[in-house]
Amino acid sequence: MTQHIRTTCGLPVSKDPTVLYEDNAACITQIKEGYIKSDRTKHIPPKFFSFTQELEKNKDVDVQYVRSSENVADLFTKALPTTVFRKLIHNIGMRRLRDF
């Protein structure tokens, strides 16, 4: 998808896989190994797992583990304690103008 967007915008296309940062070890296992039947996944058709596994095997995506405390996506998806919020804001490069 990112390659399509870059091509449409006239930007150079990279041959590197799209990196997905995930903080859930079970999710990473599902993507790399395919369908794993459990009480939580029994309602999801196995064909969806084969698609993500195929993307990973074809090197279209590279799934990497990131610790929950360092997952900057949490800024946009969770209510965080002030200290964690400030740390993650700093990690993505956001600064207040008076800090310069």
N, C-alpha and C positions, 0 to 999 in steps of 0.2 A: 504494500500500500504506500509506504513512504517513497519507494522508487517511482511509483506512478505520479505522486504529488510533485516530486522533484522534476520529473520529465515535463509535466504539464507547465510548471513554473519556469522552465528553461534553465534549471540548475543542474550541475553535474551529478550524474548518478553513480553512487558507490556500489561496488560489488560485495561489500561487507554485509553480513546478516544484520537484521534488525535486532537490537538487544532489548530483551524484556527483563526487567528487574523484578523479582518476586520474593516476598518474604514468607511464603508459605511452602514448607518443604513437601507437603503432600501434593500440592499443585504442581510443583516442579517434577515430582515423580510421575504424576499422571501424564504430563506433557512428554516426558522422555520415554516412558515405558508403555504408554497407551492406557487402555481401559483397565481400571482396577475396581472390581466389584466390591462395594461396601454399602452399608445402610444409607450413607449420604449420597452415593452416586447411582443408586439403583433406578432412579427416575429419569436419568439422562441417557438418551440412546447412545450406544457405543460408537456410532458413526461420527459423532462430534469429537470423540477422543482420537479417532484415527486421523482426522484432519489436522489437529494440532501436532500429533506425533509425526505426521508426514512433513509438516513445515519444519520441524526440528531436525529430522533426519536429512532433509534436502538442504540444510544450512540456510534456510530462508529466515529463520529466527534463531537467536542464541539466548537461552534462558539462563539467567545468572541469579544466584541467591544474594539477597541483600538483607542485612539485619533489620529488624523492625524499627529499631531506634534510629536507623539511618535512611529509612525509606521516605524520600522527599515527597512522594505521591500522597502521603498521609496529610500533608498540608491542605490538600484540596478535597479530602474525603472524610476527615475526622475532626472532632473537637479535641484539641491538644492542650496540655498544660502549657503555661506561658513560657517556661524555660525550653521545652522541646520545640515549641513554635518558633522561638527566636533562633534557636540553633539551626533548624531546617531552613528558615528564611535566609540565614547567613550562608548556608551551604549552597543555595541556588543563586547566590550573588545579589540578592536584594539588599539595598542599603537606603537609609534615610539621607536626604540631601545634607542635613547638618552634620552627618558623620564624616563628611569629606573635608 
